[in-house]
């Protein structure tokens, strides 16, 4: 049975994802839990299966354009694919019923805090792409596998991180890589990563077909519309609002009281202003260059 309010919610979230290229799992999963009372494990499972259906489309776009380092993708997958599948077993180690649901909820809250940190770092450094092409860089296998391992585990447990966390780690490891090729490599490696995590949740999680169908109905047109709007939307402002929403969601998932949440959110405002000034005082005026290339043809975003 299709849940039309959930379709509408996923449509709105997907527009934000299309505008920023980030925040798919970081927004979709908390939305299901906080506004639609979906159990944590079912929310994570359904969001991962939805991502597994959508991400290959964006991956094919980047593969055709040659903005992917397949050797880098392979080393990332060595760590991320088994770690993502095993993330479900880590959840189950906390027991059954309320115990496992509480563990997933806490893990998601921590992952959202990491996603906020990732957004801040990407705001500061993510638009300063290097000048080296994807095929020209020298891959560092050991740290790359470790990035995949940690990122895959986080994705398998919480559905968050395939775009918002791993891309920041890649930026730190390979600062010379061009911005669009950084996004392309991250998006292609996310396809086997999310697929592995989705399979784990299909076998051992709490997958619900009705939730996934509702998410797909809303998110596919929403992502497309967001990608179209990203040619004109001020992506820097949207990223700041996204980070603020993620911070509020993380605090609620971690059980922080309303008064403390308000104080923390108030304190986050001057921090955001400081980041804005360090960035140079203004976001890009023509949207997200990672999502809309010079031809103005939209690409499906990373999570």
C-alpha positions as CSV (number, residue, x, y, z in Angstrom):
1,X,0.0,0.0,0.0
2,X,1.4,3.4,-1.0
3,X,1.8,5.9,1.8
4,X,1.1,9.2,0.1
5,X,2.4,11.5,3.0
6,X,5.6,9.5,2.8
7,X,5.7,10.0,-1.0
8,X,5.4,13.7,-0.5
9,X,8.1,13.7,2.2
10,X,10.5,11.7,0.2
11,X,9.9,14.1,-2.8
12,X,10.8,17.1,-0.7
13,X,13.9,15.4,0.7
14,X,15.0,14.3,-2.7
15,X,14.8,17.9,-4.0
16,X,17.4,18.9,-1.3
17,X,19.5,15.9,-2.3
18,X,19.4,17.0,-5.9
19,X,20.3,20.5,-5.0
20,X,23.3,19.6,-2.9
21,X,24.5,16.2,-4.0
22,X,24.5,15.1,-0.3
23,X,22.2,14.1,2.5
24,X,20.2,11.2,1.0
25,X,20.4,8.7,3.8
26,X,21.1,11.5,6.3
27,X,17.7,13.1,5.6
28,X,15.5,10.3,4.4
29,X,16.1,7.9,7.3
30,X,15.5,10.5,10.1
31,X,12.5,11.8,8.3
32,X,10.9,8.3,8.4
33,X,11.7,7.9,12.0
34,X,10.8,11.3,13.4
35,X,7.8,12.2,11.3
36,X,6.3,8.9,10.2
37,X,7.2,6.7,13.3
38,X,8.9,4.1,11.2
39,X,11.0,1.7,13.3
40,X,14.8,2.6,13.0
41,X,15.8,-0.7,11.5
42,X,13.0,-0.7,8.9
43,X,13.9,3.0,8.0
44,X,17.5,2.1,7.4
45,X,16.7,-1.0,5.4
46,X,14.2,0.6,3.1
47,X,16.4,3.7,2.5
48,X,19.4,1.5,1.6
49,X,17.3,-0.6,-0.9
50,X,16.0,2.7,-2.4
51,X,19.6,4.0,-2.8
52,X,20.7,0.7,-4.4
53,X,18.0,1.3,-7.1
54,X,18.9,4.9,-7.8
55,X,22.7,5.2,-7.5
56,X,23.6,3.1,-10.6
57,X,22.0,5.7,-12.8
58,X,24.3,8.4,-11.6
59,X,27.2,6.1,-11.8
60,X,26.7,5.4,-15.4
61,X,26.6,9.1,-16.2
62,X,30.1,9.5,-14.7
63,X,31.5,6.4,-16.3
64,X,30.4,7.6,-19.7
65,X,32.1,10.9,-19.1
66,X,35.4,9.3,-17.9
67,X,35.3,11.1,-14.5
68,X,36.0,7.9,-12.5
69,X,39.2,6.3,-11.3
70,X,38.2,2.6,-11.4
71,X,41.4,1.6,-9.6
72,X,40.5,3.9,-6.7
73,X,36.9,2.5,-6.8
74,X,38.2,-1.1,-6.6
75,X,40.4,-0.4,-3.5
76,X,37.5,1.4,-1.8
77,X,35.3,-1.5,-2.5
78,X,37.8,-4.0,-1.0
79,X,37.0,-2.4,2.4
80,X,33.5,-1.0,2.0
81,X,31.6,-3.9,0.4
82,X,32.3,-6.6,3.1
83,X,32.1,-4.0,5.9
84,X,28.7,-2.7,4.7
85,X,27.3,-6.3,4.6
86,X,28.7,-7.0,8.1
87,X,27.1,-3.8,9.4
88,X,23.8,-5.7,9.7
89,X,25.5,-8.3,11.9
90,X,26.9,-5.6,14.1
91,X,23.4,-4.3,14.6
92,X,22.1,-7.7,15.5
93,X,24.8,-8.1,18.1
94,X,22.8,-5.7,20.2
95,X,20.0,-8.2,20.5
96,X,16.4,-8.2,19.3
97,X,13.4,-5.9,19.5
98,X,13.8,-2.7,21.5
99,X,17.5,-3.3,22.0
100,X,18.4,-3.4,18.4
101,X,16.1,-0.5,17.5
102,X,17.7,1.7,20.1
103,X,21.1,0.8,18.9
104,X,20.3,1.7,15.3
105,X,18.7,5.0,16.5
106,X,21.9,5.9,18.5
107,X,24.2,4.9,15.6
108,X,22.2,7.0,13.2
109,X,22.4,10.0,15.6
110,X,26.2,9.7,15.7
111,X,26.4,9.2,11.9
112,X,24.4,12.4,11.4
113,X,26.9,14.3,13.6
114,X,29.7,13.0,11.4
115,X,27.7,14.0,8.3
116,X,27.4,17.6,9.7
117,X,31.1,17.6,10.2
118,X,31.5,16.4,6.6
119,X,29.3,19.1,5.3
120,X,31.3,21.8,7.1
121,X,34.6,20.4,5.8
122,X,33.2,20.1,2.3
123,X,32.0,23.7,2.5
124,X,35.5,24.8,3.5
125,X,37.5,22.6,1.1
126,X,35.1,20.7,-1.2
127,X,35.0,23.4,-4.0
128,X,38.7,23.7,-4.2
129,X,39.2,20.9,-6.6
130,X,42.7,20.1,-7.8
131,X,44.0,20.0,-11.4
132,X,44.8,16.3,-11.7
133,X,42.5,13.9,-13.7
134,X,41.0,10.8,-12.3
135,X,43.4,8.5,-14.3
136,X,46.5,10.5,-13.4
137,X,46.6,10.2,-9.6
138,X,48.6,7.6,-7.7
139,X,46.3,5.5,-5.6
140,X,47.3,4.8,-2.0
141,X,45.9,1.3,-1.4
142,X,46.1,0.9,2.4
143,X,44.5,4.3,3.5
144,X,42.0,3.9,0.7
145,X,40.9,0.5,1.9
146,X,40.6,1.8,5.5
147,X,38.4,4.7,4.3
148,X,36.2,2.1,2.5
149,X,36.1,-0.1,5.6
150,X,35.0,2.6,8.0
151,X,32.6,4.2,5.5
152,X,31.1,0.9,4.6
153,X,30.5,0.0,8.3
154,X,28.8,3.3,8.9
155,X,26.6,2.9,5.9
156,X,25.6,-0.7,6.8
157,X,24.6,0.4,10.3
158,X,22.9,3.7,9.6
159,X,22.5,4.2,5.8
160,X,24.4,7.5,6.2
161,X,27.9,8.2,4.7
162,X,28.2,6.9,1.2
163,X,28.3,10.5,-0.1
164,X,28.6,12.8,2.9
165,X,31.4,11.0,4.7
166,X,33.5,9.1,2.2
167,X,33.7,12.0,-0.2
168,X,35.3,14.1,2.5
169,X,37.8,11.4,3.3
170,X,38.7,11.1,-0.4
171,X,39.1,14.8,-0.5
172,X,41.6,14.6,2.3
173,X,43.5,11.7,0.7
174,X,43.5,13.0,-2.8
175,X,43.3,16.8,-2.7
176,X,44.8,17.0,-6.2
177,X,41.8,15.3,-7.8
178,X,39.4,17.5,-9.8
179,X,36.1,18.2,-8.0
180,X,33.8,16.6,-10.6
181,X,36.1,13.5,-10.8
182,X,36.1,13.3,-7.0
183,X,32.2,13.2,-7.1
184,X,32.2,10.7,-9.9
185,X,34.6,8.3,-8.2
186,X,32.7,8.5,-5.0
187,X,29.3,7.9,-6.7
188,X,30.5,4.9,-8.6
189,X,32.1,3.3,-5.5
190,X,28.8,3.9,-3.7
191,X,26.9,1.6,-6.0
192,X,28.5,-1.7,-4.8
193,X,28.7,-0.3,-1.3
194,X,25.0,0.5,-1.0
195,X,24.0,-2.7,-2.8
196,X,26.0,-4.8,-0.3
197,X,24.4,-3.0,2.6
198,X,21.0,-3.3,1.0
199,X,21.5,-7.1,0.5
200,X,22.5,-7.4,4.2
201,X,19.3,-5.7,5.3
202,X,17.2,-7.7,2.8
203,X,18.5,-10.9,4.4
204,X,18.8,-10.0,8.0
205,X,17.3,-6.5,8.5
206,X,13.7,-5.4,8.5
207,X,13.0,-4.5,4.9
208,X,9.5,-3.3,4.1
209,X,8.4,-3.2,0.4
210,X,5.6,-0.7,1.0
211,X,8.1,1.8,2.5
212,X,10.5,1.4,-0.4
213,X,7.9,1.8,-3.1
214,X,6.7,5.0,-1.5
215,X,10.2,6.3,-1.2
216,X,11.0,5.5,-4.9
217,X,7.8,7.1,-6.1
218,X,8.6,10.4,-4.4
219,X,12.4,10.5,-4.6
220,X,13.0,9.8,-8.3
221,X,11.1,12.9,-9.6
222,X,12.4,14.9,-6.6
223,X,16.0,14.2,-7.3
224,X,15.5,15.1,-11.0
225,X,13.8,18.4,-10.1
226,X,16.5,19.2,-7.5
227,X,19.2,18.6,-10.1
228,X,17.5,20.9,-12.5
229,X,17.1,23.6,-9.9
230,X,20.7,23.3,-8.8
231,X,21.7,25.4,-11.9
232,X,20.2,28.4,-10.2
233,X,20.0,27.7,-6.5
234,X,22.6,29.0,-4.1
235,X,24.1,25.7,-3.1
236,X,26.2,27.1,-0.3
237,X,23.1,28.4,1.6
238,X,21.3,25.1,1.0
239,X,24.2,23.2,2.4
240,X,24.2,25.4,5.5
241,X,20.5,24.8,6.0
242,X,21.1,21.0,5.5
243,X,23.8,20.9,8.1
244,X,21.4,22.7,10.5
245,X,18.6,20.3,9.9
246,X,20.9,17.3,10.3
247,X,22.3,18.7,13.6
248,X,18.8,19.1,15.0
249,X,17.8,15.5,13.8
250,X,21.0,14.1,15.4
251,X,20.3,15.7,18.7
252,X,16.7,14.4,18.8
253,X,17.8,10.9,17.8
254,X,20.4,10.9,20.6
255,X,17.7,11.8,23.2
256,X,18.9,15.4,23.9
257,X,16.3,17.4,25.7
258,X,14.4,20.3,24.0
259,X,16.1,23.0,26.0
260,X,19.6,21.7,25.4
261,X,18.8,21.2,21.7
262,X,17.7,24.9,21.4
263,X,20.9,26.1,23.1
264,X,23.1,23.9,20.9
265,X,21.3,25.1,17.7
266,X,21.6,28.7,18.8
267,X,25.4,28.2,19.4
268,X,25.7,26.7,15.9
269,X,24.6,30.0,14.3
270,X,27.8,31.9,15.0
271,X,29.8,28.8,14.1
272,X,28.1,28.8,10.7
273,X,28.9,32.5,10.2
274,X,32.5,31.8,11.0
275,X,32.6,29.0,8.4
276,X,31.0,31.4,5.9
277,X,33.7,34.0,6.5
278,X,36.5,31.4,6.2
279,X,35.0,30.2,3.0
280,X,35.1,33.7,1.5
281,X,31.8,35.3,2.4
282,X,29.5,33.9,-0.3
283,X,28.5,30.6,-1.8
284,X,28.6,29.8,-5.5
285,X,26.0,31.9,-7.3
286,X,25.0,29.3,-9.9
287,X,24.3,26.2,-7.8
288,X,26.3,23.0,-7.4
289,X,28.9,22.6,-10.0
290,X,29.3,18.9,-9.0
291,X,25.8,18.2,-10.1
292,X,25.3,20.4,-13.2
293,X,28.2,20.6,-15.6
294,X,28.8,23.2,-18.2
295,X,26.2,21.7,-20.5
296,X,23.6,22.3,-17.8
297,X,22.5,18.7,-18.1
298,X,21.6,17.5,-14.6
299,X,23.2,14.4,-13.1
300,X,21.7,12.2,-10.4
301,X,23.5,13.2,-7.2
302,X,25.5,11.2,-4.7
303,X,23.9,10.6,-1.4
